[in-house]
Amino acid sequence: MNNWYLYVLVFIAGAAVLAVEILGTRILGPFYGVSLFLWSALITVTLAALSVGYAIGGRWADRGPRLDRLCYLMIGAGLWLLLIPWIKRPVLFIAEPFGLRLAVLVATLILFAPPLTLLGMVSPYAIRLRAHHLDEVGRTAGDLYAISTVGSVLAALATGFFLIPNIGVSRLILLIGLALILSAVVGLLAQRSTKGAWVGAAAAILALAPLTLWKLPGERSDPRRGLLAVEQSAYAELRVLDMQGRRHLLIDGGVHTIADPLSFASSYSYVAAIDLTRLYFGTPGKMLLVGLGGGSVAKNFAAAGWAVDAVEIDPAVVDLARRYFGLEPADASVYEMDGRQFLIGSDDRYDVIIMDAFGSSSIPFHLVTVESFGLIAAHLAEDGILAINVESVGWLDRIVRSLSATLSQHFKYQLALPAFADPNELGNVILLAANRDLAQSAGLDARLTSADLEQLMTSQRRRVWENRFVPSPSGAPVLTDELNPVDLWSEAVNFIARKDLHEYFEEHHLSW
């Protein structure tokens, strides 16, 4: 029984390690963004904690291996995981003074290093318990590490593909803690140790108690405080939040849509900049939107008589756009898939293609390469226009310049429309690209000052047009599928954006 039981413990411990690592992106992502820095912090802390656990576990096992001690390791890891939903917020605020990048590492270390270290101790301790003779140590170690790795593989698949979207983050972390504790309790009871039985019973009670609570921190909507929805999709944590008289769609803590909660009219300045592309055409045409968000861009084009196709990889985003932002079936034909895959499988051509597919902290790199822009160019009508929404630190950010260099491989003309007034601060820039003159095309200046179009020209649109400029790709690299550092560059944007968001939420006493 002991041998099979050891295999079960090692399997559960291995599964818990990968599940906790993946859950770390959902626990910390809404606050820091799911970025390279977050993944680096999680991987660093996981490997470091496991290394420490391996070293300590092996030495502890040599001092007298006992099954009940191994069970206590599992219980300790499980109990710490039970605390995470409640200690997360205090830990985030403790780490905040360290600055965003170091805070990611500090928060990851506090929340996840203790349980991962304890889980790292399990395998070497189990090997010492299982190996009775020197000539079987190699086979025993290989078998147990293989079982642990199989647990990790299955947990990685289950956590990302099924458990997070269907159970939720806080409940899942509690269930993992419970599984660790109950698996250990079985061993303690099998030992028929009075002390072990009492420890096991106490641990089981502590594990089960949080699961009896109907409301867990950060897990449910709270309309009284303006939090209308919290969803855990296969791709991100999604929130719909009413604050300061506006409705917001947050994806992993980053704001993607701002709209009036009654009319659903957009309050985001970059949407006004994108709307200017319609004025390049005398009559409504056909538009493709890659990245739906709350649907503001799709609704604006549809209201102007355009036929709209929209591609959104996350079905949960589509659902929230319909439930909370007034997106109607007549506004757009929505395809739930990756934008590049849609283009590969489509034969349609469009007058306007709009790329608005930001993640919580970066641009999906595969959508902004020479290869991707070639695919887009093949789907544009002869006088068609590509518009890309890019968040940057200043009008001349290296992301803007590098995208311009990449666009120049397929398009003769470009124009940048900054949606923010200060050329050195954080904001959105809309990059237009086409094979026709964009600066003076079709008398656009005359249209923008025409009395007939006065209602179309809000102060935002006027400012955007007055600040237009032709981007210079000088010295910037061309982005390809083979070499594309846009994820890394986006960290500078994420750093400032998250700092501003944290200050805004703190100033208005809002909760993440």
Salt bridges, closest charged atoms under 4 A:
ASP62 OD1 - ARG128 NE 3.45
ASP68 OD2 - ARG66 NH2 2.76
GLU96 OE2 - HIS502 ND1 3.02
GLU136 OE1 - ARG139 NH2 3.91
GLU219 OE2 - ARG171 NH1 3.90
ASP222 OD2 - LYS215 NZ 3.93
ASP222 OD1 - ARG224 NE 3.65
ASP222 OD2 - ARG225 NH1 3.92
GLU231 OE2 - ARG323 NH1 3.49
GLU237 OE1 - ARG239 NE 2.89
ASP242 OD1 - ARG247 NE 2.85
ASP275 OD2 - ARG461 NH2 2.77
ASP319 OD2 - ARG323 NH1 2.58
ASP331 OD2 - LYS299 NZ 3.69
ASP338 OD1 - HIS366 NE2 2.75
ASP348 OD2 - LYS286 NZ 3.54
ASP445 OD1 - ARG468 NH2 3.41
GLU454 OE2 - ARG462 NH2 2.82
ASP481 OD2 - ARG340 NH2 2.69
